[in-house]
């Protein structure tokens, strides 16, 4: 019964999405007022029904109902409940259902809570939302029904890829996924505004919380994914420029640009066409990312999610939605009036530079990611790696840091270079001191990019606090704190990246148990190697006693794990976190003479990378609370929605 | 802004869709013959790319025994994916020499420690000079070289488990 209820709810939701689209179209294009009134309640009902369908699927997974094909293929009755729960979206059909559910609930949210937007734009936005959802409903219902029964029922399930049975990984994909869907909402707003030609500040303010929310989720998702790759892959690196990593980075870059341009539109009513374009680009990048991951078109370490047929489906949707939106853009944006103008030295100009740099990085990452495909079309297979990405993205990111430092202290509309430099005096001084110190102490020993990274981190770290100087801190709005925190997080993260790349020490040794290895002030006693067994793996576990400068010894236990079903090796690195860095120990292969290959890194301040990522995400949360809270207060007081920065 | 410029994003997007649709729908074409196949290896001398392996030169290649020349990079993911197959070939007695493209010694050491070292010699081709001379434009790629130093077969892309019999067959043909 549960499966049938879910399927019925899904069909009804799809029907309501169709109704929502038709009513919105009739309302906006034909002025049918009676139909227009339908759109909002239908959007709410659609959201509730698709949520019901999703809850039914969760129930099926939690109860391990093996008469449902999807459960039998992706779950197992003996799995811990957390993985049963996460198994709901740990497969293609379930993740598609999660996608439409979030879109449906977002539609309900827009229908219920959006008040400031012009009515026609509001209705057109809900229509666009329904149109996007319909593609996914069609695919779910006609080609990948998550509720399909298995007759006869399976005795038990087939389990889940052991590599994915990690608490971090249960929530990392859906976090990114929710970010992607959030960008689809921004896309709907952009399409709605293009349809009604009302690209204005009210549109930007309506769209902003969704962009912020999506961006926060993408930031946290990428940060968590990077940490997972760092400790699980055992390569000692935190970012590999793998196609799948790039697939999540590209929407983030676009969302970051959009976040800043939407500020210009909401505050100063400028950059109208550009903001709409970015909203389209951001969602395109989400779909391109999903497509690259799912289609298996690029070789990647993340090859577990691959199915070419699904790739074709996503590509068709991508072509229809993005192609349609870009055509609409070309036809309509000429009719969008030019927004307000600004001077060459102004906050707007700084944000434009920010947008240009982000867009160029995005373009270069996209080209690097797709380049193998391009050359394959000409008959050769190549792989593009970190040498390319680091050398193109690094310098541009440094440029971005400079704009980031200066932007928040530059006035809207018009400022002078001299005034900006004067306000930047303290950060510039700190940056110069950092530069001088590094040149004197470390020149020649560290690369130019890490050196400039550390200088930029010092500069931005101080400059990010500048918007708070001389202000009444209790009256400073929450979203300003959010911005300050996010920018400070950038400085912290850059400092971690630069420090990791400049000061890491690495030791590759072959050692016997009983030997002691000395590196970077650490004394590492290799005590023993013992076999251990887990629920579905066996491992060789190394035991190490590590101490720093004769301090108290701590034990580290890295493992080399062997999964039998399917046969897979994984390394479980052992980490010792101190305030000033991490010691990272990996147990490698055993050699014939009884020695073991060991890889040991000391990575000073490496944790700042993810700490900074967390700060950026938290800054985004504060900004949402600040914006939404202020909007809510203003409506309660019944005041006019104009004029605040 | 001129009107036609507004259509530029759509045009770029169309190119993208055509490109990936082509990649998605095209049948697998893993066996393209390069123009270098059948010719002699170009002259080269490469320094060592790893701490515990010597470098590679043209003179090392014409020893009367067929061998596999594998072009790889420690920064390349498909190269890591093919390493189990190379290790298996090396265990089966195949002589494999490596050329690391645009690489650095610590990175190569790390790569070999992580993925295993099937190579007898590894040369460092820091500027892709040999790679270009071989008519290879990407990594990974593998060439079957016969005992006289003539290129007999080119394998583009990573060697997968199902390619191993083919590679062995080409090596056997090169031995005749």
HADDOCK unambig.tbl for C-alpha pairs under 7 A between the chains (distance, minus, plus):
assign (segid A and resid 297 and name CA) (segid B and resid 23 and name CA) 6.95 0.50 0.50
assign (segid A and resid 297 and name CA) (segid B and resid 24 and name CA) 6.48 0.50 0.50
assign (segid A and resid 299 and name CA) (segid B and resid 78 and name CA) 6.40 0.50 0.50
assign (segid A and resid 300 and name CA) (segid B and resid 77 and name CA) 6.53 0.50 0.50
assign (segid A and resid 301 and name CA) (segid B and resid 77 and name CA) 6.97 0.50 0.50
assign (segid A and resid 319 and name CA) (segid B and resid 17 and name CA) 6.80 0.50 0.50
assign (segid A and resid 323 and name CA) (segid B and resid 10 and name CA) 6.28 0.50 0.50
assign (segid A and resid 326 and name CA) (segid B and resid 9 and name CA) 6.70 0.50 0.50
assign (segid A and resid 326 and name CA) (segid B and resid 10 and name CA) 5.35 0.50 0.50
assign (segid A and resid 327 and name CA) (segid B and resid 10 and name CA) 6.37 0.50 0.50
assign (segid A and resid 330 and name CA) (segid B and resid 6 and name CA) 4.78 0.50 0.50
assign (segid A and resid 330 and name CA) (segid B and resid 7 and name CA) 5.32 0.50 0.50
assign (segid A and resid 373 and name CA) (segid B and resid 23 and name CA) 6.67 0.50 0.50
assign (segid A and resid 374 and name CA) (segid B and resid 19 and name CA) 6.97 0.50 0.50
assign (segid A and resid 377 and name CA) (segid B and resid 23 and name CA) 6.81 0.50 0.50
assign (segid A and resid 380 and name CA) (segid B and resid 137 and name CA) 6.73 0.50 0.50
assign (segid A and resid 381 and name CA) (segid B and resid 138 and name CA) 5.80 0.50 0.50
assign (segid A and resid 381 and name CA) (segid B and resid 156 and name CA) 6.55 0.50 0.50
assign (segid A and resid 381 and name CA) (segid B and resid 157 and name CA) 5.83 0.50 0.50
assign (segid A and resid 382 and name CA) (segid B and resid 137 and name CA) 6.65 0.50 0.50
assign (segid A and resid 382 and name CA) (segid B and resid 138 and name CA) 3.89 0.50 0.50
assign (segid A and resid 382 and name CA) (segid B and resid 139 and name CA) 5.32 0.50 0.50
assign (segid A and resid 383 and name CA) (segid B and resid 76 and name CA) 6.12 0.50 0.50
assign (segid A and resid 383 and name CA) (segid B and resid 138 and name CA) 6.34 0.50 0.50
assign (segid A and resid 383 and name CA) (segid B and resid 139 and name CA) 5.92 0.50 0.50
assign (segid A and resid 385 and name CA) (segid B and resid 75 and name CA) 5.55 0.50 0.50
assign (segid A and resid 385 and name CA) (segid B and resid 76 and name CA) 5.84 0.50 0.50
assign (segid A and resid 386 and name CA) (segid B and resid 75 and name CA) 6.41 0.50 0.50
